[in-house]
Amino acid sequence: MRTFECDYTEGVHPILLDALTKTNFEQMSGYGSDPYTARAIEKIKAACGASDATVTLLVGGTQTNVIAIDLLLAPFEGVLAPSTGHINVHEAGAVEFTGHKVIALPGHDGVLDVDALETYLETFYADATHEHMVRPGLVYLTHPTEYGTLYTKAQMQRVRELCDQYEMKLYVDGARLGYALGCPENEITMHDLAALCDAFSIGGTKLGALLGEALVFPKEAPPHLLSQVKRHGGLLAKGRALGVQFDALFSDGLYERIGREAIRHANRIRKILERKGYPFAWASPTNQQFVILSDAEAEKLLKTVGFDLWGRWDAGHWIARFTSSWSTTDEAVDELDRILPDKTDR
């Protein structure tokens, strides 16, 4: 059965798998001190236009978010995030486990409401007892958001200005960054992220890597970074597994090509859903498409095609997510077109 459940159901992109296979019997030093990791880091720095950046390769998204946020915050500080943000909803309290409170703020279709952010900060510091509260020390954003939506450059610049005004850090979770970069509507480049953020991640897991995320500190990295990463359980002995993959991802424009191809498939999926009369929960220009299905429609359709039940729309309807990825093919989308029935209740 075809599935459009998420963007990490398959194993590894063939080019990355080939690179892993070809280097399999090379003997290399561990913990990221191998030549492939060094080369990958230089390529990532060049792609970000940040020659002085510090880049470390980690295994997964939650691990990357926790390490970045914990290292950027003082012990008494918390992180501000949209209520729909991944660290607030789908990371099992991993950030809170480090001792930092996640402070949820309103958003619209996954995008943080910057006016609400400004109001929160003004109100916090107007309170004479704010020294007794959890100090907001960092703003967490995702690009694309969990809803497949995008920040404009102006929105992210305004968040940066508020961070500067209130002495906060800015961290952007780029677990699906490649799908933003492949989207014509996207305004934010890796150069922009390097200029605006104190840290950001570049996702590999959802972009064809077997595993791996790159954590970038564009300007100043926390001290003793390797020791800190190890203390958080994030230092992989066979760091080569990450280095080889990111070296391949950032060669010959592969990372961007993967994103563009997935967006092409997502646009086809969107048009099929539109043509067959399925209402969208919100507009997403990236690789995740969200439509509204009745309980009966969802139950019937799940017998023939895989997709994700994202959450409830109301008592009788689900939000269903159809996701394209690095591994989506035209044949799979054609089959979805054949399987998906026209709605009869229009």
C-alpha positions in Angstrom: 0.0 0.0 0.0 1.3 3.5 -0.9 1.9 5.7 2.1 2.2 9.5 2.3 2.3 9.4 6.1 5.5 11.3 6.6 8.9 12.1 5.1 11.0 9.5 6.8 9.3 6.2 6.1 12.0 5.0 3.7 15.6 4.3 4.6 18.2 6.4 2.8 18.7 8.3 -0.4 20.5 6.1 -3.0 23.4 8.6 -3.4 23.9 8.7 0.4 23.7 4.9 0.6 26.2 4.6 -2.2 28.6 7.0 -0.3 28.2 4.9 2.9 28.8 1.7 1.0 31.9 3.0 -0.8 33.5 4.3 2.4 32.4 1.3 4.6 35.8 -0.3 5.0 37.8 2.9 5.2 39.4 3.2 8.7 38.7 6.5 10.2 39.0 8.2 13.6 35.8 8.5 15.6 33.7 11.1 17.2 33.5 13.3 14.1 37.3 13.7 13.6 37.2 11.9 10.2 38.0 13.7 6.9 34.4 13.3 5.6 33.0 15.2 8.6 35.6 17.9 8.2 34.7 18.2 4.5 31.0 18.2 5.2 31.4 21.0 7.8 33.3 23.2 5.3 30.6 22.7 2.7 27.8 23.6 5.2 29.7 26.7 6.2 30.1 27.7 2.6 26.4 27.1 1.9 25.5 29.3 4.9 28.0 32.0 3.9 29.4 31.7 7.4 33.1 30.9 7.3 33.5 31.4 11.1 30.5 29.2 12.0 30.8 26.2 14.3 29.0 23.1 12.9 28.4 19.9 14.8 26.6 16.8 13.4 24.1 15.1 15.6 21.8 12.1 15.2 18.2 13.3 15.5 15.9 16.3 15.7 14.9 16.1 19.3 18.5 15.6 20.4 19.6 18.6 18.3 16.8 20.9 19.7 17.6 19.9 23.3 21.3 20.4 23.0 21.0 23.8 21.2 18.4 25.2 23.6 20.1 23.9 26.8 23.5 25.3 25.7 22.1 28.7 24.7 20.1 29.3 27.9 21.2 30.2 31.5 19.8 27.7 34.1 17.0 30.2 35.2 15.8 30.9 31.6 13.0 29.4 29.5 12.2 29.2 25.8 9.4 31.0 24.0 7.7 29.0 21.3 4.5 29.0 19.3 1.9 26.7 21.0 2.1 24.4 18.0 5.9 24.2 18.1 7.6 20.8 18.0 9.3 21.3 21.4 6.0 22.1 23.0 3.9 19.4 21.4 5.9 16.4 20.1 9.1 16.0 22.2 7.8 14.4 25.4 9.1 17.2 27.6 12.7 16.8 26.4 13.5 20.5 26.8 11.8 20.6 30.2 13.9 17.6 31.2 16.9 19.9 31.0 15.3 22.3 33.5 14.1 24.9 31.0 10.5 25.8 30.8 8.8 25.9 27.4 6.5 29.0 27.4 3.8 28.6 24.7 2.6 31.7 22.8 -0.2 32.1 20.2 0.4 31.5 16.5 -1.5 31.3 13.2 -1.2 28.2 11.1 2.0 27.3 12.9 3.6 30.7 12.6 4.4 32.5 15.8 2.3 35.7 16.3 5.0 38.3 16.6 2.7 40.8 18.1 1.8 38.3 20.8 5.6 37.8 21.4 6.1 41.5 21.8 3.1 41.9 24.2 4.4 39.0 26.3 7.8 40.5 26.6 6.5 44.0 27.4 4.1 42.5 30.1 6.8 40.3 31.6 9.3 43.2 32.2 6.6 45.5 33.3 5.9 43.2 36.2 7.9 44.4 39.2 8.3 40.7 40.4 9.7 39.4 37.1 13.0 38.4 38.8 11.0 35.7 40.5 9.8 34.3 37.2 11.3 32.2 34.5 13.2 34.6 32.3 12.6 34.4 28.6 16.0 33.7 27.2 15.4 32.3 23.7 12.8 32.2 20.9 12.2 28.9 19.1 10.9 28.8 15.6 10.6 26.1 13.0 11.1 26.7 9.2 9.0 25.3 7.7 6.6 25.1 10.6 4.8 22.0 11.8 1.9 23.1 9.6 4.0 23.3 6.5 3.9 27.1 6.5 6.7 29.5 6.1 8.0 32.6 7.9 8.5 35.7 5.8 11.9 37.3 6.0 10.2 40.4 7.6 8.6 38.2 10.3 11.9 36.6 11.2 13.8 39.9 11.2 11.2 41.3 13.6 11.7 38.4 15.9 15.5 39.0 15.7 14.9 42.7 16.6 12.9 41.7 19.7 15.5 39.2 20.7 18.1 41.9 20.5 15.9 44.4 22.4 15.3 41.9 25.2 18.7 40.2 25.2 17.4 36.8 24.0 18.8 34.2 21.6 17.0 33.0 18.4 17.1 29.3 17.4 15.4 28.0 14.3 14.6 24.3 14.0 15.3 23.3 10.4 14.4 19.7 10.5 12.6 20.2 7.1 14.6 23.1 6.0 15.4 21.6 2.6 11.7 21.6 1.8 11.5 25.3 2.5 14.6 25.9 0.3 12.9 24.0 -2.5 9.7 26.1 -2.3 9.3 29.1 -4.6 7.3 30.9 -1.9 10.2 30.7 0.5 12.0 34.0 1.3 14.6 32.8 3.8 18.0 31.4 2.7 20.6 29.6 4.7 22.6 32.9 4.5 19.6 34.7 6.1 19.5 32.1 8.9 23.2 32.5 9.5 22.7 36.3 9.8 19.6 36.2 11.9 20.0 33.3 14.3 22.3 32.4 17.2 21.8 28.8 16.1 19.8 26.8 13.6 19.6 23.2 12.4 19.8 21.7 9.0 17.7 18.6 8.8 19.1 15.4 7.2 16.7 12.7 8.5 13.7 14.0 6.7 15.8 14.9 3.6 17.1 11.5 2.7 19.7 10.8 5.3 19.6 7.5 7.2 20.0 9.7 10.3 21.5 13.1 11.1 21.0 16.8 11.7 23.6 19.6 11.4 23.6 22.1 14.2 25.1 25.5 13.2 26.3 28.2 15.5 26.9 31.0 12.9 28.8 33.4 15.2 29.8 32.2 18.6 29.4 28.6 19.8 29.0 27.6 23.5 32.3 26.8 25.2 33.6 23.3 25.3 31.0 22.2 22.7 32.3 18.7 22.2 32.2 18.0 25.9 28.8 19.5 26.2 27.5 17.4 23.3 28.9 14.3 24.9 27.4 15.2 28.3 24.0 15.3 26.5 24.5 11.8 25.0 24.9 13.3 21.5 28.4 12.4 20.6 28.3 9.5 18.1 31.4 7.3 18.1 31.0 6.4 14.4 30.7 10.1 13.5 31.7 9.1 10.0 28.1 7.9 9.5 27.0 11.5 9.7 30.0 13.1 8.0 29.8 10.9 4.9 26.0 11.6 4.5 26.3 15.4 4.9 29.3 15.5 2.6 27.1 13.9 -0.1 24.0 16.0 0.7 26.1 19.2 0.3 27.8 18.1 -2.9 26.5 19.0 -6.4 23.4 20.8 -5.0 21.8 17.5 -3.9 20.2 19.0 -0.8 18.4 21.7 -2.8 17.5 19.2 -5.6 15.9 16.9 -3.1 13.8 19.7 -1.7 12.7 21.0 -5.1 11.6 17.5 -6.3 9.6 16.9 -3.2 7.8 20.2 -3.6 7.0 19.3 -7.2 5.3 16.2 -6.0 3.6 18.1 -3.2 2.1 20.5 -5.8 0.8 17.6 -7.8 -0.8 16.1 -4.6 -2.3 19.5 -3.8 -3.9 19.8 -7.2 -5.3 16.2 -7.0 -6.9 17.0 -3.6 -8.3 20.3 -4.9 -9.7 18.7 -8.1 -11.4 15.9 -6.1 -13.0 18.4 -3.8 -11.2 17.9 -0.5 -11.2 21.1 1.7 -7.9 22.2 3.1 -7.4 22.9 6.8 -4.9 25.7 5.8 -2.7 26.5 2.9 0.7 24.9 2.9 3.2 25.7 0.1 5.7 23.0 1.3 5.8 19.2 1.3 2.9 18.7 3.8 -0.7 19.0 2.7 -3.5 19.1 5.3 -7.1 18.3 4.3 -10.3 17.7 6.3 -11.9 14.3 6.2 -15.0 13.0 7.9 -14.6 10.1 10.3 -16.1 7.8 7.7 -13.9 9.1 4.9 -10.8 8.7 6.9 -11.6 5.1 8.0 -12.4 4.1 4.4 -9.5 5.8 2.8 -6.9 4.4 5.3 -7.7 0.9 3.9 -6.2 1.8 0.5 -3.6 4.5 1.1 -1.4 5.6 4.1 -1.6 9.1 5.5 -1.3 10.7 8.9 -4.3 11.6 11.1 -2.8 14.9 12.3 -5.5 15.8 14.8 -9.2 16.6 15.2 -10.8 19.3 13.2 -14.1 19.0 15.1 -16.1 16.2 16.7 -16.8 14.5 13.3 -13.8 15.3 11.2 -10.0 14.7 11.1 -7.2 16.8 9.8 -5.4 14.4 7.4 -1.8 15.0 6.4 -0.4 13.9 3.0 3.4 14.3 2.8 5.8 14.1 -0.1 9.4 13.4 0.5 12.8 12.7 -1.1 11.5 9.3 -2.0 8.2 10.2 -3.5 7.8 9.2 -7.2 5.5 10.2 -10.0 4.1 6.7 -10.0 3.1 6.9 -6.4 1.3 10.2 -7.0 -0.4 8.8 -10.0 -1.6 5.9 -7.9 -2.9 8.3 -5.3 -4.9 10.0 -8.0 -6.4 6.7 -9.0 -7.2 5.6 -5.4 -8.6 8.9 -4.1 -12.3 9.1 -4.7 -14.1 12.2 -5.7 -16.1 13.7 -2.8 -19.8 13.2 -3.2 -21.0 15.6 -0.5 -19.9 18.8 -2.3 
